[in-house]
Amino acid sequence: MKGIIIIALLGLISSTYAVEKNQCGLTDDRVPSNELPVGRMLKKTDSSSGCTGTLISKSCVVSAGHCKDYAAVIEFNTEPSLDKVIVHPGPESVYFKNDVIDSQSFGTGLDWMVYRTKPNAITGKFAGDIQGTYEYSFEVPKIPLELAITGYGQDDEPSRNYAQQIGHGELMPDGRSRIRHNIDTLGGNSGAAIVERETSKIIGIHTHGGCLYGTNIGTMLAARERFQKAIDNCIQMEKDDLNR
């Protein structure tokens, strides 16, 4: 278990921490990973940093609402960075945004996005058909619960900067309809799915740092009916497209 220093005013975490993701202990415990459904979101194909998105179906991606500007491009099958510079994959692993189904970006607990991607320009296939997907849960998570977050966060290690890494930790107490956790995250991890380790199901979206004041914070999927509806609508749109 990570040691976390809890100080006063635990709940007063400003939305500015959306870009100040925090390490939750004396060491950064993230390690390189290769979770195929987790992509790096970018404003342009040659961007040097971005956010994180996760596939829940062949074309539907969940992320953070404040990452909306980074939804233009999402790339998979990424390599380690080179001297802290992103190494972009080939065009067969790059997908462009179709449309945003819905999103909110109003601070902790109200920060999420669901959007669709177009088929790949080279293969003609959808990302989820190639990369696989994560399942998700609309049930309220309960303590104790082991969690995982896979994302593309900043790192001082030259080969890990904005490259895919995974971190593990625990669900922490919260008096509101948010997710608090003690998993190390830094800028670029915004939008990463918060996953229950035992079931590998998405229970929320990581959005805000806060370990300097206690815990990092995310949006709980079970607490946001509009978020759930956006997911249902995205899946239905896929089905409607197949029936046309």
FENDA-V306917 format. One record per residue. N is the residue number from 0. OMEGA is omega in whole degrees, 0 to 359 (none if undefined). Layout:
n:omega
N:OMEGA
N:OMEGA
This chain:
n:omega
0:179
1:172
2:182
3:177
4:179
5:177
6:185
7:178
8:183
9:185
10:186
11:179
12:183
13:177
14:177
15:180
16:173
17:179
18:178
19:178
20:190
21:167
22:189
23:179
24:181
25:180
26:175
27:187
28:176
29:178
30:179
31:183
32:180
33:177
34:190
35:182
36:184
37:185
38:176
39:182
40:185
41:174
42:180
43:183
44:180
45:180
46:183
47:177
48:181
49:179
50:181
51:176
52:183
53:180
54:174
55:176
56:184
57:181
58:185
59:182
60:173
61:180
62:179
63:179
64:181
65:175
66:186
67:180
68:181
69:183
70:183
71:184
72:170
73:183
74:183
75:178
76:185
77:179
78:172
79:177
80:182
81:184
82:178
83:180
84:180
85:171
86:183
87:178
88:177
89:185
90:179
91:179
92:183
93:182
94:182
95:182
96:170
97:177
98:175
99:180
100:177
101:178
102:171
103:177
104:184
105:178
106:187
107:179
108:180
109:185
110:183
111:178
112:171
113:178
114:181
115:175
116:175
117:173
118:178
119:185
120:181
121:186
122:184
123:183
124:177
125:183
126:183
127:178
128:180
129:189
130:187
131:185
132:170
133:170
134:181
135:183
136:175
137:181
138:179
139:180
140:182
141:176
142:359
143:181
144:177
145:184
146:174
147:175
148:176
149:183
150:185
151:184
152:176
153:180
154:177
155:177
156:187
157:183
158:186
159:185
160:183
161:172
162:185
163:175
164:178
165:175
166:181
167:179
168:187
169:170
170:183
171:181
172:176
173:182
174:181
175:183
176:177
177:172
178:170
179:182
180:182
181:178
182:179
183:176
184:174
185:182
186:186
187:175
188:178
189:179
190:180
191:179
192:171
193:190
194:172
195:188
196:185
197:184
198:184
199:179
200:178
201:177
202:180
203:182
204:177
205:186
206:190
207:170
208:180
209:183
210:172
211:182
212:179
213:183
214:166
215:191
216:176
217:177
218:180
219:181
220:183
221:185
222:186
223:181
224:180
225:175
226:179
227:180
228:178
229:177
230:179
231:180
232:180
233:179
234:180
235:178
236:176
237:181
238:180
239:179
240:180
241:182
242:180
243:none
